[in-house]
């Protein structure tokens, strides 16, 4: 009898985990399922998330994310030059632009846009990528070059 009760409790838990997000979406009007992206951030499809405040008066560098590419996939800025990095999602899936070495993440749902201020004080090459599972492997990568002078 205890094994049967555990089996029933397990089935109820599985059903609740599958049905719960759909019920919550119906109640709140939010779309999507909670998920864990490859970079270790929780998010909800359609949300915009940024890691830095916009810098007033800074140059804007725009990147468009689609399935499965960034355009442009190479950016060059000067050391210490304040920029606002803006990502627009032109695709049908959620994407983000993550620069792991700089602690930058901009997440955008389909049709969304996010902007964050950035000022890098060390010259070098910094890879950026989409951290959603499989996206970087499918080609969503790029390179931010920070030069001593642009």
C-alpha positions as CSV (number, residue, x, y, z in Angstrom):
1,X,0.0,0.0,0.0
2,X,2.8,2.6,0.8
3,X,4.3,2.0,-2.7
4,X,1.0,2.7,-4.3
5,X,0.6,6.0,-2.3
6,X,4.1,7.1,-3.4
7,X,3.3,6.3,-7.0
8,X,0.1,8.3,-6.8
9,X,1.9,11.2,-5.1
10,X,4.6,11.1,-7.8
11,X,2.0,11.2,-10.6
12,X,0.2,14.2,-8.9
13,X,3.6,16.0,-8.6
14,X,4.4,15.5,-12.3
15,X,0.9,16.6,-13.4
16,X,1.1,19.7,-11.3
17,X,4.5,20.6,-12.7
18,X,3.2,20.3,-16.3
19,X,-0.2,21.9,-15.7
20,X,0.9,24.7,-13.3
21,X,2.7,27.0,-15.7
22,X,-0.2,26.8,-18.2
23,X,-2.7,27.7,-15.5
24,X,-0.6,30.5,-14.3
25,X,-0.2,31.8,-17.9
26,X,-4.0,31.7,-18.3
27,X,-4.5,33.6,-15.1
28,X,-1.8,36.2,-15.5
29,X,-1.9,36.6,-19.3
30,X,1.9,35.9,-19.5
31,X,3.0,33.6,-22.2
32,X,5.7,30.9,-22.2
33,X,7.2,28.4,-19.8
34,X,9.8,29.1,-17.1
35,X,13.1,27.7,-18.3
36,X,16.8,27.7,-17.5
37,X,19.1,29.1,-20.2
38,X,22.5,27.7,-20.9
39,X,24.2,30.6,-19.0
40,X,22.4,29.8,-15.8
41,X,19.7,32.5,-15.7
42,X,16.1,31.9,-15.0
43,X,13.7,33.7,-17.4
44,X,10.3,33.7,-18.9
45,X,9.9,33.7,-22.7
46,X,9.0,37.2,-23.8
47,X,10.7,39.0,-20.9
48,X,13.5,41.5,-21.5
49,X,16.4,41.4,-19.1
50,X,19.5,43.6,-19.0
51,X,22.6,43.8,-16.8
52,X,23.5,47.5,-17.0
53,X,21.8,50.9,-17.0
54,X,21.6,52.9,-20.2
55,X,24.4,55.5,-20.4
56,X,23.0,58.9,-21.3
57,X,24.7,60.4,-24.4
58,X,26.7,57.2,-25.2
59,X,27.0,55.8,-28.7
60,X,24.5,53.1,-29.5
61,X,25.7,49.8,-31.0
62,X,22.8,47.8,-32.4
63,X,22.6,44.0,-32.8
64,X,19.7,42.0,-34.3
65,X,19.2,38.5,-33.1
66,X,17.5,35.9,-35.4
67,X,17.4,32.2,-35.8
68,X,20.4,31.5,-35.5
69,X,22.7,34.5,-36.0
70,X,23.6,38.0,-34.7
71,X,23.8,40.9,-37.2
72,X,26.4,42.3,-37.0
73,X,28.4,39.5,-35.4
74,X,31.5,41.7,-34.9
75,X,31.6,45.0,-33.0
76,X,34.5,47.2,-32.3
77,X,34.7,49.9,-29.6
78,X,37.5,51.9,-28.0
79,X,38.8,51.2,-24.5
80,X,36.8,53.3,-22.0
81,X,34.3,54.4,-24.7
82,X,30.8,54.3,-23.1
83,X,28.3,52.6,-25.4
84,X,24.7,51.4,-25.1
85,X,24.5,47.9,-26.5
86,X,21.0,47.4,-27.9
87,X,19.7,44.0,-29.0
88,X,16.5,43.6,-31.0
89,X,15.0,40.1,-31.5
90,X,13.9,39.8,-35.1
91,X,13.2,36.1,-34.7
92,X,10.4,33.8,-33.6
93,X,12.3,32.4,-30.6
94,X,13.6,34.0,-27.4
95,X,17.3,34.9,-27.5
96,X,19.9,36.7,-25.4
97,X,23.2,38.2,-26.0
98,X,25.7,37.3,-23.3
99,X,29.3,38.5,-23.0
100,X,30.5,36.0,-20.3
101,X,33.9,37.7,-19.7
102,X,32.2,41.1,-19.0
103,X,29.1,39.8,-17.1
104,X,26.7,41.2,-19.7
105,X,23.4,39.7,-20.5
106,X,20.5,41.1,-22.6
107,X,17.6,38.8,-23.0
108,X,14.7,39.5,-25.4
109,X,11.6,37.6,-26.5
110,X,10.3,37.6,-30.1
111,X,9.9,41.2,-31.3
112,X,11.5,42.6,-28.1
113,X,14.4,44.9,-27.6
114,X,16.7,45.5,-24.6
115,X,19.6,48.0,-24.1
116,X,22.3,48.1,-21.5
117,X,25.2,50.5,-21.0
118,X,28.7,49.2,-21.2
119,X,32.2,50.6,-20.8
120,X,35.2,48.3,-21.1
121,X,38.5,49.5,-19.6
122,X,40.7,46.7,-21.0
123,X,41.6,46.1,-24.6
124,X,40.9,42.7,-25.9
125,X,38.6,40.4,-27.8
126,X,35.4,39.2,-26.0
127,X,33.1,36.5,-27.4
128,X,29.4,37.1,-27.2
129,X,26.8,34.4,-27.7
130,X,23.2,33.4,-27.3
131,X,23.1,31.2,-24.1
132,X,19.8,29.5,-24.9
133,X,20.5,25.7,-25.3
134,X,21.7,24.9,-28.7
135,X,21.7,28.5,-30.1
136,X,25.5,29.2,-29.9
137,X,26.2,25.7,-31.3
138,X,23.9,26.7,-34.2
139,X,25.9,29.8,-35.0
140,X,24.7,32.5,-32.6
141,X,28.1,33.8,-31.6
142,X,30.1,37.0,-32.3
143,X,33.1,39.0,-31.2
144,X,33.4,42.3,-29.4
145,X,36.8,43.9,-30.0
146,X,37.9,46.5,-27.6
147,X,40.8,48.4,-29.2
148,X,43.1,50.9,-27.6
149,X,41.6,53.4,-30.1
150,X,38.7,52.9,-32.5
